[in-house]
Amino acid sequence: MVFTADWLRRIVVSRDKTLEIRGTGYKQKTFLLGCKGKIVARCDFGEPIHIKTVAQWNRLRSQHRVPGTKKLPYKKTFGLPVQRLTPFHSPYEYTAPRGAIGGVIYRGT
């Protein structure tokens, strides 16, 4: 999964973000987390939570670390619980297709 630098820091370094929000209900599995050409950690995400209402979103959003909103972030919104996180001692370089956002297949450089 590709993240912005700030969101990646909140998951990997400070570990205060315990729920990742996406517009796709990815299966429960392990993902590599990267940003700007570097893979920095491996993360096991739990079973996705289909967030169907603004009230449900408002109950969960503190785990995602975003301010309150009056609408869901995506037309179909899913929360991926962070179950286990393994930061790498040294990042691995990767290349991704141009314009890739969200989930990509990493290719080593």
C-alpha positions as CSV (number, residue, x, y, z in Angstrom):
1,M,0.0,0.0,0.0
2,V,1.2,3.5,-0.8
3,F,0.9,6.2,1.8
4,T,1.7,9.9,2.1
5,A,4.8,10.5,4.3
6,D,2.6,11.8,7.2
7,W,0.2,8.9,7.2
8,L,3.1,6.4,7.0
9,R,4.8,8.0,9.9
10,R,1.6,7.8,12.0
11,I,1.3,4.1,11.4
12,V,5.0,3.0,11.5
13,V,6.8,5.5,13.8
14,S,4.3,6.9,16.3
15,R,1.9,3.9,16.0
16,D,-1.1,6.0,16.9
17,K,-3.0,5.2,13.8
18,T,-4.7,1.8,14.3
19,L,-7.2,1.8,11.5
20,E,-6.5,2.4,7.8
21,I,-9.5,3.7,5.8
22,R,-9.8,2.8,2.1
23,G,-12.5,2.8,-0.6
24,T,-11.9,-1.0,-1.1
25,G,-12.5,-3.8,1.3
26,Y,-9.1,-5.5,0.9
27,K,-9.0,-9.1,2.2
28,Q,-7.4,-9.8,5.6
29,K,-3.7,-10.2,4.7
30,T,-0.2,-8.8,4.9
31,F,0.7,-5.7,3.0
32,L,4.0,-3.9,2.4
33,L,3.8,-0.2,3.3
34,G,5.7,2.3,1.2
35,C,6.1,5.9,0.3
36,K,8.2,7.8,-2.3
37,G,10.1,4.8,-3.6
38,K,10.8,3.1,-0.3
39,I,9.1,0.2,1.4
40,V,9.5,0.7,5.2
41,A,7.3,-1.9,6.9
42,R,5.2,-5.0,6.7
43,C,1.7,-4.8,8.2
44,D,-1.0,-7.4,8.9
45,F,-4.4,-5.9,8.5
46,G,-7.5,-7.6,10.0
47,E,-10.8,-8.3,8.5
48,P,-12.2,-5.2,6.8
49,I,-15.0,-3.3,8.5
50,H,-17.6,-2.0,6.1
51,I,-18.5,1.5,7.4
52,K,-22.0,2.2,6.3
53,T,-23.1,5.3,8.3
54,V,-21.6,8.6,9.4
55,A,-22.4,7.6,13.0
56,Q,-20.4,4.4,12.6
57,W,-17.5,6.4,11.0
58,N,-17.5,9.0,13.8
59,R,-17.2,6.2,16.4
60,L,-14.2,4.7,14.5
61,R,-12.4,7.8,13.1
62,S,-10.3,8.4,16.3
63,Q,-8.5,5.2,15.4
64,H,-7.7,6.6,12.0
65,R,-6.6,9.9,13.5
66,V,-8.7,12.4,11.4
67,P,-10.9,15.2,12.5
68,G,-14.7,14.9,12.3
69,T,-16.5,15.0,9.1
70,K,-20.2,15.1,8.1
71,K,-19.8,12.5,5.4
72,L,-18.1,9.2,4.7
73,P,-14.6,9.5,3.1
74,Y,-15.5,7.1,0.2
75,K,-18.7,6.0,-1.5
76,K,-18.0,2.6,-0.1
77,T,-15.8,3.0,3.0
78,F,-13.8,0.3,4.7
79,G,-11.7,0.3,7.9
80,L,-8.7,-2.0,7.9
81,P,-7.6,-2.7,11.5
82,V,-3.8,-2.8,12.0
83,Q,-3.1,-6.1,13.7
84,R,0.7,-6.5,13.5
85,L,3.3,-4.1,12.3
86,T,6.9,-5.0,11.5
87,P,9.2,-2.0,10.5
88,F,12.2,-2.8,8.4
89,H,15.7,-1.8,9.7
90,S,16.5,-0.4,6.3
91,P,14.0,0.6,3.7
92,Y,13.8,-1.3,0.4
93,E,13.6,0.7,-2.8
94,Y,10.8,0.1,-5.3
95,T,9.3,1.5,-8.4
96,A,5.6,1.7,-9.0
97,P,3.6,2.5,-12.1
98,R,3.4,6.2,-12.8
99,G,0.4,7.8,-11.0
100,A,-0.2,4.8,-8.8
101,I,-2.2,5.6,-5.7
102,G,-3.5,3.3,-2.9
103,G,-2.5,-0.3,-3.7
104,V,0.3,-1.2,-6.2
105,I,2.4,-4.1,-7.0
106,Y,5.9,-3.2,-5.9
107,R,8.8,-3.9,-8.1
108,G,12.3,-4.0,-6.7
109,T,14.9,-1.6,-8.1
